[in-house]
Amino acid sequence: MESKVSVDDKAEKWIKHYSSSHKILLVGKGDFSFSACLTEAFGSASNMVATFLDSKETLGEKHPTAVTNLKKLEDYGCNIVRGLVAYPMSQHPLLNLKTFDRIVFNFPHAGFLLSKHSKLLTKGGEVHVTHKTAHPFSMWEIEKLAKEAGLHLVEEVYFTTRDYSGYENKRGYGYRSNDTFPVRQRSTFKFYKR
């Protein structure tokens, strides 16, 4: 299918920390509403790769809106990588020869290995981890995990969903997988690799 990109969509567009000129890897995206938000802002998704673990059928059962969002992403040129376990991404045949300017994790609830993902960064690229900062989530020690992976903090910025029209965080697992969860105290931690 031909992607829906016009000549007007070639101009660089920004939404917060993300540009239409960035190559963006979106990891484990719930119902893909964050990815769809970026697509709307950019008018294209050809600069993005979105990943998820489940089959498309299971994903649709967990998050009914995911099917619509995935269709939009595919129509706008996003490369979708299905059935992917987050850990060995740098070795995945569809990703191992690619590099990214931004790797995005929003509210990860499963363990994730930043060292495996940092191999996919371009020089000057950043890993963005948006996470709750209140106890007990602060015990994850995101900055320490990043440092152990050879990543260095650029900045920690307050995250607000209002900046990303249409984005809804999702639990992602269990019988309430399609429910949102409270995210009062949260930040995006931006890391780079030296």
N, C-alpha and C positions, 0 to 999 in steps of 0.2 A: 504494500500500500504506500502511496506517495504521502510524505508528511506534509502537514498544513503549515508551510512557512512561506511568507511573502517577502518581497524585496524590502518592504518597510520593517520587517522583523529582523533585518540584519544589523540595525543600529544597536549598540550595547545598551542593555537595560539592567537596572539594579532593583533588588528588593533586600533591604538590610545588608547582610554580609555577602550576598550572592549576586553574581553578575551572569548575564547571558553568555559572556565570553569565557566563563570558568567551565572547566570540565568537572562535573560534579558526580560523585558516587554517593547515593542515598542508601543507607543500610537499614534493613528491617523496618519498613515504613508503615506498619499498621494498616490503615485503610487507604494509604497513598494520598491522603488529603494534603500533606505538606508538599509532596512532589507535584500534585495538581496545582497547588497555589503558585509554586515557582513557574510552572508551565504557563499559567494565566499571566503572570507578571512579565515573562519573557516573550510570550507569543510563540514559543517553540520549546521542545524538550530534547532536541537533537544533541545538546551538550550534556545530557544526563544519562546515568545508568542507575536504575532502581532495582533493589534486590529484595527477595523475601524467601523464607524457608519453606512454607507450605505449598501444596499443590494449588492451582488456581481454584479448584472446586472447594477445598478446605478454606482457603482464604475468603471466598464468597460466603461460606457458611458463617465464618467468624465475623466478617465485616461486609455486610451487604453493599455498602457504598464503594467498596474496593473495586468491584467489577467495573463500575462506571468510570472510576478514576483511572484504572488501568487502561481502559479503552481510550480515554482521552490522552494518556501518556503515549500509548502506542501510535495513535493518530498523529501526534505532534512530534514523533521521531525518537522517543525515549527507547533506549535499549533496556529491556526487562530481563533480569536473570532470575529464573524461578528455581525452587528446590535447593537453594543455596544455604548451607550452614555458614554462619558468619565467620567462623574461625579461620578456615584456610583460603580466604579470598585471594591472596596474592598468588596462589597456586592454581586457581580456577582457570580452565582453558579459555573462557571468554573474557577473563580479566588480567591474566598474568602478563600480557604484553602492553597493558594500558597503564597510564598514570593519570592522576587527577589533581586539580587545583584545590578542590574541597572534598573532604570525606565527611559525611554528616550522619551522626547518630542522635536521634531525639528520644530521650527518656528510655535508654536501654534497660531492660529488666532481667536479661540473661547476662551471664558473664561475657565479656568481650575482651579480646586481646589486641590492644592498640599496636603492639609491635608488628603483628601480622598485617595490619592495615597501613602502617606508615610506609611500608615498602611500595605502596601504590601511589605515593605522593610525588608530584612534580617538585622540582627545586623551587622553594618559596611557597609550596602548597601548605594547606592547613587541615587539621582534623578538628571538627567541631563536635563537641559532646554537650548536648543540652540535658541537664539533670536537675533533680530537686536538690536543694542545698540545706534543707532542714534535717534535723536528726530524725530517723536513723540513716537517711540517705547520704548525709555528709560523711558517714563512716566508710563509704566507698573510697574516699581519698582519691578522687579523680586526678588531681595534680600529681600525686605520688605514682599512680599507675602510669601516667603519661611519661613522667621522668624515667621510670624503669624501662619504658619502651623507646627511650632516646628522643622524646618529644619535649618541647619547652613551651611554657605558657606565654602566649602573646598577650591575651587579656581575658578577663572574665566579665561578661556583660549580662545584664538582666534580660531575661527572655519574656516576652509577652506575646500571647497568641494573637492579639489584636493586630500585630504587625504582619500577620500571615493570614489574609482573608480566606476563610473556608477551612482552615486547618483545625482538626480535632485530634487531640491525643487519644489513644486507645490502649486498653489494658493488654490486649493481644493474646491472652490465654485464659483457659477456664470457661465456665458457663457465662461469665460476664465479659467475655473478650471484646465485645463491641462497645462496652461502656467507657466513658471518659473517666478520668480520675483527677482529684484536686491537685493543682500545681501552683500553690500560692508562692512559695519561695523556690525560685528556679533561676538558673543561669546557663548561658552558653559559654563553655570553656573553649577557647580557641588556642590550638597548639600548632607549632611548626617543628619541622625536623631540620637540624643544622647540617 
